[in-house]
Amino acid sequence: QVQLVESGGGSVQPGGSLRLSCKALTSSFAFYVMEWYRQAPGKMREVVATVNPGSGTNYADSVKGRFTISRDNSKSTVYLQMNSLKPDDTAVYYCSAYDLRARDRYNVWGQGTQVTVSS
């Protein structure tokens, strides 16, 4: 089963930028759909961005034009570049992955990384 290791969270002022990274410990990274979710205190976990094996992407409306998801198959890593950050972006961010080859979808989760946007 794939393992996901996240890095790159932290604290930033409104308008600032952060880049999250998620390394997948698997030799089959190219077959995985990679996703970033976030969960703010008192709120449900929500999907932020998705990149499929062909590098097609989807974004939540709240982050379109500000966040960019990308993947580097040679490094088995997915990134989330976050620009123009707002206080509402404050949350724990989770990397998630599922194997497109599997008959049933099963999401694997990273440990989460805190992003705090505050002045």
Backbone as CSV, one residue per row, in Angstrom:
resi,resn,N_x,N_y,N_z,CA_x,CA_y,CA_z,C_x,C_y,C_z
1,GLN,0.858,-1.190,0.000,0.000,0.000,0.000,0.895,1.241,0.000
2,VAL,0.526,2.218,-0.809,1.329,3.430,-0.924,1.328,4.198,0.399
3,GLN,2.452,4.823,0.704,2.558,5.732,1.841,2.811,7.134,1.314
4,LEU,2.236,8.117,1.996,2.337,9.505,1.562,3.010,10.326,2.652
5,VAL,4.016,11.109,2.273,4.753,11.937,3.223,4.668,13.387,2.768
6,GLU,4.035,14.201,3.600,3.800,15.601,3.247,4.825,16.512,3.906
7,SER,5.027,17.672,3.281,5.877,18.701,3.859,5.479,20.048,3.271
8,GLY,5.931,21.111,3.937,5.769,22.441,3.367,4.754,23.340,4.022
9,GLY,4.041,22.881,5.038,3.089,23.754,5.699,3.801,24.821,6.524
10,GLY,3.005,25.704,7.099,3.568,26.741,7.950,2.619,27.892,8.112
11,SER,3.184,29.004,8.583,2.397,30.216,8.811,2.814,31.281,7.820
12,VAL,1.832,32.012,7.334,2.103,33.052,6.344,1.079,34.153,6.510
13,GLN,1.435,35.355,6.115,0.503,36.483,6.164,-0.441,36.437,4.966
14,PRO,-1.607,37.049,5.097,-2.520,37.119,3.944,-1.815,37.702,2.727
15,GLY,-2.095,37.086,1.577,-1.435,37.498,0.345,-0.156,36.750,0.061
16,GLY,0.319,35.998,1.017,1.563,35.260,0.856,1.377,33.952,0.110
17,SER,2.475,33.210,0.002,2.488,31.957,-0.748,3.147,30.849,0.062
18,LEU,2.710,29.640,-0.218,3.332,28.438,0.328,3.267,27.351,-0.730
19,ARG,4.208,26.422,-0.666,4.154,25.252,-1.542,4.188,23.991,-0.688
20,LEU,3.178,23.169,-0.860,3.120,21.881,-0.186,3.652,20.794,-1.121
21,SER,4.314,19.820,-0.526,4.817,18.672,-1.289,4.308,17.388,-0.662
22,CYS,4.113,16.395,-1.481,3.676,15.089,-0.994,4.398,14.021,-1.808
23,LYS,5.261,13.296,-1.135,5.998,12.234,-1.802,5.300,10.905,-1.553
24,ALA,5.070,10.184,-2.629,4.419,8.879,-2.544,5.478,7.780,-2.581
25,LEU,5.458,6.938,-1.568,6.430,5.848,-1.486,5.853,4.638,-2.210
26,THR,6.008,4.649,-3.517,5.506,3.588,-4.372,6.233,3.650,-5.703
27,SER,6.362,2.492,-6.334,6.957,2.458,-7.671,5.906,2.624,-8.755
28,SER,4.639,2.756,-8.348,3.529,2.837,-9.310,2.851,4.201,-9.300
29,PHE,3.610,5.227,-8.950,3.036,6.570,-8.792,2.257,7.021,-10.028
30,ALA,2.732,6.641,-11.202,2.128,7.114,-12.449,0.672,6.668,-12.609
31,PHE,0.251,5.661,-11.849,-1.113,5.150,-11.952,-2.063,5.776,-10.933
32,TYR,-1.548,6.640,-10.092,-2.358,7.178,-9.008,-2.948,8.545,-9.348
33,VAL,-4.205,8.715,-8.973,-4.806,10.044,-8.921,-4.375,10.663,-7.596
34,MET,-3.856,11.876,-7.663,-3.356,12.557,-6.471,-4.255,13.736,-6.146
35,GLU,-4.547,13.902,-4.871,-5.487,14.936,-4.452,-4.948,15.658,-3.213
36,TRP,-5.353,16.891,-3.077,-5.150,17.650,-1.844,-6.531,17.968,-1.272
37,TYR,-6.677,17.683,0.022,-7.866,18.031,0.777,-7.447,18.985,1.890
38,ARG,-8.427,19.619,2.491,-8.155,20.420,3.684,-9.332,20.322,4.640
39,GLN,-9.002,20.545,5.911,-10.031,20.533,6.936,-9.741,21.642,7.925
40,ALA,-10.661,22.579,7.981,-10.561,23.680,8.932,-11.287,23.291,10.220
41,PRO,-10.936,23.924,11.331,-11.590,23.596,12.606,-13.108,23.735,12.511
42,GLY,-13.809,22.699,12.941,-15.266,22.735,12.943,-15.917,22.532,11.595
43,LYS,-15.110,22.239,10.582,-15.665,22.056,9.235,-15.332,20.663,8.707
44,MET,-16.077,20.253,7.677,-15.816,18.967,7.055,-14.596,19.047,6.139
45,ARG,-13.950,17.911,5.955,-12.843,17.846,5.018,-13.373,18.072,3.601
46,GLU,-12.649,18.880,2.836,-13.082,19.189,1.480,-11.923,19.014,0.511
47,VAL,-12.251,18.615,-0.705,-11.223,18.466,-1.726,-10.844,19.847,-2.252
48,VAL,-9.559,20.061,-2.407,-9.037,21.340,-2.873,-8.640,21.254,-4.344
49,ALA,-7.891,20.194,-4.689,-7.389,20.063,-6.056,-7.066,18.605,-6.342
50,THR,-7.169,18.260,-7.612,-6.922,16.884,-8.067,-6.089,16.914,-9.334
51,VAL,-5.145,15.979,-9.431,-4.407,15.799,-10.675,-4.413,14.317,-11.013
52,ASN,-4.808,13.994,-12.236,-4.882,12.586,-12.629,-3.562,12.139,-13.269
53,PRO,-3.421,10.870,-13.600,-2.155,10.397,-14.158,-1.748,11.110,-15.440
54,GLY,-2.713,11.631,-16.191,-2.400,12.371,-17.410,-2.153,13.850,-17.171
55,SER,-2.095,14.229,-15.894,-1.863,15.615,-15.448,-3.045,16.543,-15.683
56,GLY,-4.234,15.979,-15.955,-5.432,16.789,-15.956,-5.755,17.218,-14.536
57,THR,-6.259,18.427,-14.369,-6.461,18.979,-13.026,-7.886,19.473,-12.819
58,ASN,-8.293,19.489,-11.556,-9.561,20.088,-11.141,-9.334,20.818,-9.836
59,TYR,-10.106,21.883,-9.640,-9.934,22.715,-8.449,-11.287,23.051,-7.836
60,ALA,-11.280,23.200,-6.529,-12.445,23.759,-5.858,-12.591,25.216,-6.294
61,ASP,-13.837,25.668,-6.388,-14.079,27.043,-6.828,-13.368,28.059,-5.936
62,SER,-13.242,27.746,-4.668,-12.667,28.697,-3.715,-11.176,28.930,-3.926
63,VAL,-10.505,28.055,-4.674,-9.059,28.210,-4.858,-8.664,28.413,-6.311
64,LYS,-9.616,28.365,-7.229,-9.291,28.538,-8.649,-8.605,29.874,-8.887
65,GLY,-7.536,29.812,-9.653,-6.783,31.026,-9.963,-5.745,31.388,-8.925
66,ARG,-5.772,30.714,-7.776,-4.798,30.989,-6.718,-3.897,29.786,-6.436
67,PHE,-4.449,28.587,-6.521,-3.693,27.367,-6.234,-3.407,26.621,-7.534
68,THR,-2.264,25.941,-7.558,-1.895,25.112,-8.703,-1.393,23.760,-8.207
69,ILE,-2.009,22.700,-8.692,-1.547,21.353,-8.365,-0.729,20.835,-9.548
70,SER,0.348,20.129,-9.232,1.180,19.553,-10.283,1.810,18.273,-9.759
71,ARG,2.297,17.467,-10.676,2.946,16.223,-10.284,4.230,16.034,-11.076
72,ASP,5.183,15.393,-10.416,6.445,15.033,-11.051,6.585,13.522,-10.901
73,ASN,6.258,12.809,-11.960,6.273,11.351,-11.872,7.682,10.804,-11.638
74,SER,8.697,11.530,-12.081,10.065,11.051,-11.890,10.477,11.096,-10.421
75,LYS,9.784,11.921,-9.636,10.069,12.040,-8.205,8.944,11.472,-7.342
76,SER,7.910,10.939,-7.987,6.748,10.401,-7.250,6.204,11.425,-6.276
77,THR,6.105,12.644,-6.725,5.734,13.754,-5.843,4.649,14.614,-6.486
78,VAL,3.729,15.050,-5.657,2.711,16.010,-6.074,2.902,17.282,-5.264
79,TYR,2.623,18.398,-5.900,2.821,19.706,-5.268,1.499,20.482,-5.266
80,LEU,1.391,21.377,-4.299,0.298,22.334,-4.293,0.911,23.710,-4.047
81,GLN,0.959,24.499,-5.105,1.451,25.880,-4.986,0.260,26.759,-4.622
82,MET,0.365,27.439,-3.498,-0.728,28.262,-2.990,-0.291,29.713,-2.967
83,ASN,-0.947,30.536,-3.765,-0.650,31.961,-3.841,-1.847,32.774,-3.357
84,SER,-1.600,34.022,-3.082,-2.662,34.937,-2.639,-3.476,34.311,-1.508
85,LEU,-2.785,33.805,-0.533,-3.460,33.088,0.552,-4.339,34.017,1.380
86,LYS,-5.441,33.462,1.846,-6.417,34.195,2.642,-6.570,33.514,4.002
87,PRO,-7.048,34.229,4.999,-7.289,33.583,6.300,-8.216,32.367,6.189
88,ASP,-9.160,32.406,5.256,-10.062,31.262,5.068,-9.353,30.007,4.560
89,ASP,-8.117,30.150,4.100,-7.348,28.986,3.657,-6.705,28.250,4.830
90,THR,-6.796,28.802,6.011,-6.230,28.160,7.188,-6.900,26.815,7.442
91,ALA,-6.093,25.774,7.501,-6.626,24.420,7.660,-5.462,23.443,7.759
92,VAL,-5.791,22.216,8.097,-4.831,21.127,7.923,-5.029,20.587,6.514
93,TYR,-3.950,20.507,5.776,-3.997,20.046,4.400,-3.507,18.602,4.327
94,TYR,-4.271,17.781,3.630,-3.969,16.357,3.512,-3.748,15.990,2.053
95,CYS,-2.713,15.238,1.830,-2.492,14.620,0.532,-3.228,13.285,0.526
96,SER,-3.799,12.935,-0.617,-4.506,11.668,-0.739,-4.252,11.086,-2.117
97,ALA,-4.363,9.778,-2.210,-4.097,9.106,-3.476,-4.964,7.867,-3.626
98,TYR,-5.344,7.570,-4.861,-5.978,6.286,-5.132,-5.509,5.769,-6.486
99,ASP,-5.468,4.460,-6.563,-4.933,3.767,-7.729,-6.042,3.573,-8.761
100,LEU,-5.853,4.140,-9.945,-6.871,4.015,-10.990,-7.046,2.570,-11.462
101,ARG,-6.067,1.736,-11.241,-6.153,0.348,-11.705,-7.037,-0.513,-10.811
102,ALA,-7.275,-0.024,-9.587,-8.020,-0.835,-8.624,-9.498,-0.913,-9.006
103,ARG,-10.096,-2.052,-8.715,-11.522,-2.217,-9.015,-12.354,-1.278,-8.149
104,ASP,-11.996,-1.168,-6.873,-12.714,-0.287,-5.957,-11.797,0.842,-5.520
105,ARG,-12.342,2.020,-5.517,-11.540,3.181,-5.103,-11.252,3.106,-3.617
106,TYR,-10.007,3.282,-3.276,-9.601,3.315,-1.875,-8.569,4.415,-1.696
107,ASN,-8.936,5.447,-0.976,-8.032,6.577,-0.763,-7.054,6.295,0.373
108,VAL,-5.803,6.575,0.091,-4.757,6.548,1.106,-4.449,7.999,1.491
109,TRP,-4.176,8.235,2.775,-4.012,9.597,3.276,-2.637,9.827,3.863
110,GLY,-2.160,11.071,3.684,-0.966,11.500,4.389,-1.315,11.921,5.798
111,GLN,-0.274,12.358,6.532,-0.468,12.685,7.947,-1.055,14.069,8.157
112,GLY,-1.052,14.897,7.122,-1.581,16.247,7.231,-0.499,17.248,7.589
113,THR,-0.657,18.463,7.080,0.267,19.539,7.406,-0.532,20.823,7.619
114,GLN,-0.186,21.549,8.668,-0.944,22.745,9.044,-0.534,23.932,8.185
115,VAL,-1.536,24.637,7.686,-1.332,25.915,6.999,-2.128,26.964,7.756
116,THR,-1.454,28.010,8.191,-2.092,29.090,8.938,-1.828,30.400,8.216
117,VAL,-2.918,31.090,7.903,-2.823,32.382,7.223,-3.382,33.437,8.174
118,SER,-2.490,34.290,8.645,-2.899,35.257,9.665,-1.951,36.437,9.646
119,SER,-2.511,37.594,9.958,-1.676,38.785,10.080,-1.247,38.984,11.523
